[in-house]
Amino acid sequence: MDSKRQLQIGELIKRNFSLILMKEGMYMYGGAMVSVTNVKMSPDLRLAKIYLSIFNTEDKESVMTEIQHHISLLKQQLVANIRKQVRFVPDIAIFNDELLDEMDRVDRLLGEL
């Protein structure tokens, strides 16, 4: 169970990272739509695991590769946005959230029955 502070910092990072991806992300990964689905904070608040959902593209791995390639720029933007609200900005790790793809696959399988 996450603490109240972990949830607060996670939500702060989620909101700000979403805005950064909207503003800066289009030149990184083209026409794909990327949204932040969840942020999990470590208990010491030093690591933020950011889960992204990628739509409107067939090659999701290349989009994740481009985002990983530009992670330092994204973190700089995050620092600029939240530095006055936290003592230190956590390291970030990006993960692909497959939950919506799995839900769609299960829904199609159930529809075939």
Residue pairs with C-beta under 8 A, 6 or more apart in sequence:
2 10
2 40
2 41
3 43
5 45
6 41
6 42
6 43
6 45
7 41
9 41
9 45
9 48
9 86
9 90
10 38
10 39
10 40
10 41
10 48
11 39
12 82
12 85
12 86
13 39
13 41
13 48
13 50
13 78
13 82
13 90
13 92
14 36
14 38
14 39
14 50
16 78
16 81
16 82
17 36
17 39
17 50
17 74
17 78
17 92
18 35
18 36
19 81
20 74
20 77
20 78
20 81
21 34
21 35
21 36
21 74
23 77
24 73
24 74
24 77
25 34
25 67
28 66
28 67
28 69
28 70
29 57
29 62
29 63
29 66
29 67
30 57
31 56
31 57
32 54
32 55
32 56
32 57
32 60
32 63
33 54
33 55
33 56
34 52
34 53
34 54
34 55
34 63
34 67
35 52
35 53
35 55
36 50
36 51
36 52
36 53
37 51
37 52
37 53
37 97
37 99
37 100
38 50
38 51
38 97
39 48
39 49
39 50
39 51
40 48
40 49
40 51
41 47
41 48
41 49
41 90
42 48
42 49
42 90
45 86
45 88
45 90
46 88
46 90
46 91
47 90
47 91
47 92
47 93
48 90
48 91
48 92
48 93
49 92
49 93
49 95
50 92
50 93
50 94
50 95
51 95
51 96
51 97
52 64
52 67
52 94
52 95
52 96
52 97
53 96
53 97
53 99
53 100
54 60
54 63
54 64
54 96
57 63
60 96
64 94
64 96
67 74
67 94
68 94
71 92
71 94
74 92
75 89
75 92
78 89
78 92
79 89
82 89
83 89
